[in-house]
Amino acid sequence: MSEPTRYSTAPVELPLRWEAAPEPVEGCAGCAALVNVRDRARAGGDMTTVSDCNVFLARHPEGH
């Protein structure tokens, strides 16, 4: 078993990932609804819902 660190360590810095938000599929009502929810969530500062909508849009072939 290792000994715990007894001194302060520098914080870990993770790289930023700037990926473009997924685009809706043309003519898909489900995608259009998700984009509307995402836009309202972004306007309200609810980035968790924005992220959820992006995941569903990116997984379009499996359905949403």
N, C-alpha and C positions, 0 to 999 in steps of 0.2 A: 504494500500500500504506500502511496506517495504522501509526502508531507504537504500540508496546505501552504499556500503562499502567504507569507507574513509581511509583505510589503505591497505598496500600491503598484499596480501595473498600468501601463498606458491603455486607453480604450481601444477596442478593435474597430477599425474603420472599414466598412463595407462599401463596395463600389455602387454608384448609382446606376440603375438600369432605366434608360429612357426608351421605352418601346412605344410605338404608335398604338393607339387604341384600335381594336379590331373594327372593321367596317361591316355594316349589315349586308346581308344577301339581298340583292334587288328583288322586290316583289314578295318578300317573306313578311307576313303579318307579325310573326313572333319576334323577328329581328327589329321591326319597326317599334313594337311595344317596348322591347328592351332598351332601344336607343332613347325613347321618350323617358323611361324611368331613369336611365343613366344621366340624361341631361338635367332632369329635375333634382336628382341626388347631388350632382356636381354643383348646381346652383345653391343648394342648401348646405354644402360642405360635408355631405355624408359620403366620404371616400370609400367606406366599406362597401356600400351598395354599388358605387361606381365600379369597384374592383369585381364584385360579384357579377355584374352585368357584362363586364369585359370577358370574364371567364365563360359565361354562357354563350356570348357571341362568338368567341374563338372556337367553341366546341360545337358549332352549328351542325356538322355532319351527324353527330350523335343525337341531335334534337335538343329542344329547350322548352 
